[in-house]
């Protein structure tokens, strides 16, 4: 039995709490590529270095109707605590 696109997208985001899932209208590939580029250039400094390896996954999730914030959420760098610097006496 084949899964519909809606079921597939729900399965792929099952690890997220239901309240955090926000669907927008499905996008064409061109619209998804533009949305991906816009989000990437605005958040590039905060994203992992090898995000380009996930381009196909990001596009497919945007095309199913997930918001860019949800799609890019797993690709943000972890915050690193800043160590206080020692002053020279």
CORLIN-V538051 format. One record per residue. N is the residue number from 1. RES is the residue in one small letter. OMEGA is omega in whole degrees, 0 to 359 (NA if undefined). Layout:
((N;RES;OMEGA) (N;RES;OMEGA))
//
This chain:
((1;x;180) (2;x;175) (3;x;176) (4;x;180) (5;x;182) (6;x;180) (7;x;179) (8;x;180) (9;x;178) (10;x;179) (11;x;182) (12;x;180) (13;x;183) (14;x;181) (15;x;179) (16;x;176) (17;x;184) (18;x;182) (19;x;184) (20;x;181) (21;x;180) (22;x;180) (23;x;172) (24;x;181) (25;x;178) (26;x;183) (27;x;171) (28;x;180) (29;x;179) (30;x;179) (31;x;179) (32;x;179) (33;x;179) (34;x;178) (35;x;178) (36;x;181) (37;x;180) (38;x;181) (39;x;180) (40;x;184) (41;x;178) (42;x;185) (43;x;186) (44;x;183) (45;x;183) (46;x;184) (47;x;179) (48;x;186) (49;x;185) (50;x;181) (51;x;181) (52;x;178) (53;x;183) (54;x;183) (55;x;182) (56;x;179) (57;x;180) (58;x;179) (59;x;183) (60;x;179) (61;x;176) (62;x;181) (63;x;178) (64;x;176) (65;x;176) (66;x;179) (67;x;180) (68;x;180) (69;x;179) (70;x;183) (71;x;183) (72;x;184) (73;x;181) (74;x;186) (75;x;177) (76;x;177) (77;x;175) (78;x;179) (79;x;179) (80;x;180) (81;x;180) (82;x;178) (83;x;177) (84;x;179) (85;x;179) (86;x;179) (87;x;175) (88;x;183) (89;x;NA))
//
